[in-house]
Amino acid sequence: MASIELEKLIKNYGAFRAIKGIDLSIEDGSFVTFVGPSGCGKSTLLRMVAGLEEISGGKLKIDGRVVNDLEPRERDIAMVFQDYALYPHMSIAENIGFGLKMRGVAKAEISRQVQEAADILQITPLLERKPGQLSGGQRQRVAMGRAIVRRPQVYLFDEPLSNLDAKLRVDMRTQIKRLHTLLKTTTIYVTHDQVEAMTLADHIVILKDGVIMQQGKPVSVYERPISRFVGEFIGSPKMNIIESHLVTDAGRPELRFGEFILPVTGATALNGAKIDIGIRPEHLIPCTQEDALFSARTDVLEPLGSDTHAICLLGDTEITARLAPDPSYQPGQILHFTADADKIHFFDTKSGDRLDISAMPLVAAV
């Protein structure tokens, strides 16, 4: 196991700077996810750690040793790719043990380690088969087995579940989480799926345009996003954003959006400013019209069994509410919502940065 340090790390492709001076400390034994939209630099950053991309500037340390100029095989890492990268002519046992064979490990020891990895991943009955005879989930477990037998200091996963169907992805998430709990090896996992990022990691790193936008424990990032971008990116369904403007004409600061008003504190100096109100779907609470923060017309209902997603229209703004199942909900119905004031977020409309504003307590839902 090992810690990883990124110090002012830069990656240039000609005149284009893909990674823009990233600083990041990854603790020994931790599970870190890099997450962000396509083109944010997450896979490039992972490949720099792996030694598959040349570092243009800054330092990369693994276990305190600068590895900028070391070949991938000298960094003591194992990487699991999206496309499995298995040898089709070899058996599963041969695929898992191939790296050990190339390093000159004795046959008996290869057999022992292959069997151990197969037991951990529950693929022992598959060892004599060829990759073409396996499902996508089984092949991904074989690729993980090949990484396990290396016993590296660091595991790197590059979107390993993106080719799997929804059920297999959930199953494999559990396998990967269980594997990390068992081996306790430092792990970096790249994904565009924020659900994977939240459920797997003990530390999440959100990237955009080659820059870290926010990092921390998944729950902390979810509960206090530093920007509108992070607030909308993390969470499914995504955070609702309502445009408003601040006025102090009534003697106290309040945000106005359409015919609705939200009293706030800490915003007097921002009179006239445009402010985005952020509320997550699960934090919208149905209530009476008298107690409502706002009312919206139901446009589409998505029954999911455990809950119902109601997509509503607040003027021209689409709002999603996560509600308890209720057959009485109908398209076209006007729904009234309040929210816990502590669960409402505020962002500067222009910059997208979080604002230090608090909502005044709202009337409790009935």
MOKAKA-V491077 format. One record per residue. RES is the residue in three letters. SS is DSSP state (@ for helix, = for strand, . for the rest). D_FIRST is the distance of its C-alpha to the first C-alpha in Angstrom with 2 decimals. Layout:
BEGIN
[[RES:SS:D_FIRST] [RES:SS:D_FIRST]]
END
This chain:
BEGIN
[[MET:.:0.00] [ALA:.:3.78] [SER:.:7.23] [ILE:=:9.96] [GLU:=:13.58] [LEU:=:16.66] [GLU:=:19.77] [LYS:=:23.15] [LEU:=:21.90] [ILE:=:24.98] [LYS:=:25.92] [ASN:=:29.58] [TYR:=:31.53] [GLY:.:34.74] [ALA:.:36.24] [PHE:=:34.08] [ARG:=:31.04] [ALA:=:28.59] [ILE:=:25.78] [LYS:=:27.39] [GLY:=:25.41] [ILE:=:22.40] [ASP:=:20.49] [LEU:=:17.33] [SER:=:14.44] [ILE:=:11.40] [GLU:.:9.66] [ASP:.:6.11] [GLY:.:6.16] [SER:.:9.46] [PHE:=:11.63] [VAL:=:13.81] [THR:=:16.97] [PHE:=:19.14] [VAL:=:22.68] [GLY:.:26.13] [PRO:.:29.32] [SER:.:29.79] [GLY:.:29.68] [CYS:.:27.63] [GLY:.:25.02] [LYS:@:22.01] [SER:@:21.69] [THR:@:22.51] [LEU:@:19.73] [LEU:@:17.18] [ARG:@:18.80] [MET:@:18.60] [VAL:@:14.81] [ALA:@:15.05] [GLY:.:17.70] [LEU:.:20.46] [GLU:.:22.33] [GLU:.:23.44] [ILE:.:22.76] [SER:.:26.19] [GLY:=:25.36] [GLY:=:22.87] [LYS:=:19.46] [LEU:=:16.03] [LYS:=:13.21] [ILE:=:9.60] [ASP:.:8.07] [GLY:.:11.80] [ARG:=:13.19] [VAL:=:15.87] [VAL:.:15.54] [ASN:.:18.79] [ASP:.:20.59] [LEU:.:18.05] [GLU:.:18.74] [PRO:@:16.44] [ARG:@:15.96] [GLU:@:14.83] [ARG:.:11.94] [ASP:.:9.63] [ILE:=:9.80] [ALA:=:11.81] [MET:=:14.55] [VAL:=:16.93] [PHE:.:20.32] [GLN:.:23.29] [ASP:.:25.59] [TYR:.:23.52] [ALA:.:24.38] [LEU:.:25.37] [TYR:.:27.86] [PRO:.:31.07] [HIS:.:32.67] [MET:.:29.88] [SER:=:29.41] [ILE:@:26.42] [ALA:@:25.22] [GLU:@:25.72] [ASN:@:23.88] [ILE:@:20.74] [GLY:@:20.96] [PHE:@:22.18] [GLY:@:19.09] [LEU:@:18.82] [LYS:@:22.57] [MET:@:22.42] [ARG:.:20.05] [GLY:.:22.65] [VAL:.:21.04] [ALA:.:23.88] [LYS:@:25.53] [ALA:@:25.20] [GLU:@:21.43] [ILE:@:21.24] [SER:@:23.54] [ARG:@:21.55] [GLN:@:18.25] [VAL:@:20.32] [GLN:@:22.08] [GLU:@:19.02] [ALA:@:17.69] [ALA:@:21.30] [ASP:@:21.70] [ILE:@:18.75] [LEU:@:20.24] [GLN:.:23.80] [ILE:.:25.03] [THR:@:26.25] [PRO:@:29.87] [LEU:@:29.08] [LEU:.:27.71] [GLU:.:31.11] [ARG:.:31.86] [LYS:=:31.58] [PRO:@:29.79] [GLY:@:33.25] [GLN:@:33.96] [LEU:.:31.13] [SER:.:31.01] [GLY:@:28.74] [GLY:@:26.51] [GLN:@:26.33] [ARG:@:25.51] [GLN:@:22.65] [ARG:@:21.22] [VAL:@:21.73] [ALA:@:19.82] [MET:@:16.88] [GLY:@:17.40] [ARG:@:17.31] [ALA:@:13.85] [ILE:@:12.65] [VAL:.:14.09] [ARG:.:12.17] [ARG:.:8.96] [PRO:.:7.22] [GLN:.:4.11] [VAL:=:6.30] [TYR:=:9.35] [LEU:=:12.60] [PHE:=:15.74] [ASP:=:19.08] [GLU:.:21.71] [PRO:.:21.20] [LEU:.:23.86] [SER:.:26.61] [ASN:.:28.66] [LEU:.:28.89] [ASP:.:31.66] [ALA:@:31.36] [LYS:@:31.05] [LEU:@:28.45] [ARG:@:26.35] [VAL:@:26.46] [ASP:@:25.63] [MET:@:22.64] [ARG:@:21.34] [THR:@:21.43] [GLN:@:19.66] [ILE:@:16.73] [LYS:@:16.59] [ARG:@:16.89] [LEU:@:14.14] [HIS:@:11.59] [THR:@:13.18] [LEU:@:12.89] [LEU:@:9.38] [LYS:.:7.76] [THR:.:5.22] [THR:=:5.80] [THR:=:9.26] [ILE:=:12.34] [TYR:=:15.57] [VAL:=:18.93] [THR:=:22.16] [HIS:.:25.74] [ASP:.:26.19] [GLN:@:25.89] [VAL:@:26.10] [GLU:@:22.89] [ALA:@:21.28] [MET:@:22.64] [THR:@:21.95] [LEU:@:18.34] [ALA:.:16.78] [ASP:.:16.12] [HIS:=:16.66] [ILE:=:19.14] [VAL:=:20.17] [ILE:=:23.75] [LEU:=:24.97] [LYS:=:28.52] [ASP:.:30.02] [GLY:.:26.94] [VAL:=:26.56] [ILE:=:24.45] [MET:=:27.12] [GLN:=:25.21] [GLN:=:21.78] [GLY:=:20.84] [LYS:.:20.63] [PRO:@:22.47] [VAL:@:25.31] [SER:@:25.88] [VAL:@:26.19] [TYR:@:28.47] [GLU:@:30.66] [ARG:.:31.04] [PRO:.:30.72] [ILE:.:31.29] [SER:=:33.58] [ARG:@:35.74] [PHE:@:33.49] [VAL:@:30.48] [GLY:@:32.84] [GLU:@:34.26] [PHE:@:31.08] [ILE:.:29.15] [GLY:.:31.12] [SER:.:33.18] [PRO:.:36.11] [LYS:.:35.64] [MET:.:36.97] [ASN:=:40.74] [ILE:=:42.01] [ILE:=:45.60] [GLU:=:47.33] [SER:=:49.44] [HIS:=:51.16] [LEU:=:51.59] [VAL:=:55.07] [THR:.:56.39] [ASP:.:60.06] [ALA:.:60.22] [GLY:.:59.30] [ARG:.:55.70] [PRO:.:52.90] [GLU:=:52.48] [LEU:=:50.88] [ARG:=:53.30] [PHE:=:52.56] [GLY:.:55.61] [GLU:.:57.73] [PHE:=:54.86] [ILE:=:53.82] [LEU:=:50.70] [PRO:=:51.32] [VAL:=:48.47] [THR:=:47.81] [GLY:.:46.38] [ALA:.:47.79] [THR:@:51.27] [ALA:@:50.54] [LEU:@:49.53] [ASN:.:53.01] [GLY:.:53.56] [ALA:.:49.92] [LYS:=:48.52] [ILE:=:45.67] [ASP:=:43.58] [ILE:=:43.20] [GLY:=:40.06] [ILE:=:40.11] [ARG:.:37.77] [PRO:@:39.65] [GLU:@:38.73] [HIS:@:40.04] [LEU:=:43.52] [ILE:=:45.82] [PRO:=:49.17] [CYS:.:52.06] [THR:.:55.79] [GLN:@:57.27] [GLU:@:58.34] [ASP:@:54.80] [ALA:.:53.13] [LEU:.:51.08] [PHE:=:52.08] [SER:=:53.55] [ALA:=:52.69] [ARG:=:54.17] [THR:=:52.20] [ASP:=:51.80] [VAL:=:49.46] [LEU:=:48.13] [GLU:=:45.04] [PRO:=:45.07] [LEU:.:41.64] [GLY:.:42.66] [SER:.:40.50] [ASP:.:41.71] [THR:=:43.81] [HIS:=:43.02] [ALA:=:46.20] [ILE:=:46.42] [CYS:=:49.18] [LEU:=:51.05] [LEU:=:51.55] [GLY:.:54.05] [ASP:.:52.26] [THR:=:48.77] [GLU:=:46.85] [ILE:=:45.34] [THR:=:43.15] [ALA:=:43.31] [ARG:=:41.32] [LEU:=:43.99] [ALA:.:44.61] [PRO:.:46.44] [ASP:.:50.14] [PRO:.:52.72] [SER:.:55.01] [TYR:.:52.97] [GLN:.:54.85] [PRO:.:54.58] [GLY:.:56.86] [GLN:.:56.49] [ILE:=:56.06] [LEU:=:53.11] [HIS:=:52.78] [PHE:=:49.44] [THR:=:48.29] [ALA:=:44.79] [ASP:.:43.06] [ALA:@:43.49] [ASP:@:39.99] [LYS:@:38.54] [ILE:.:40.40] [HIS:=:38.74] [PHE:=:40.58] [PHE:=:39.89] [ASP:=:41.99] [THR:.:43.60] [LYS:.:43.58] [SER:.:40.12] [GLY:.:38.30] [ASP:=:36.78] [ARG:=:36.60] [LEU:.:39.66] [ASP:.:39.94] [ILE:.:42.68] [SER:=:43.20] [ALA:=:45.47] [MET:.:48.24] [PRO:.:48.05] [LEU:.:49.42] [VAL:.:51.69] [ALA:.:49.90] [ALA:.:50.08] [VAL:.:52.66]]
END
